Amino acid sequence: MAEAYLQREICDIVCGEGGARRERHEPLAWWRDRLRRAGLSAVPLGSNALRQARMLVGLFFGFEKIIL
């Protein structure tokens, strides 16, 4: 159930434009600022994390070539 919810949310953020978008999501810059004010900071991802992210996106969404 959680997977289906997250899949719809991700698709809405990535694929939905204009009238096709179900929900207006906040821009990334707002989230970065909010997280920074909460005391969090960005950390670089290692090559293994990036490789795993590409593999998972490819498995769930069937993309052949993914640019992250």
Beta strands, then each sheet from edge to edge (+ up, - down):
end
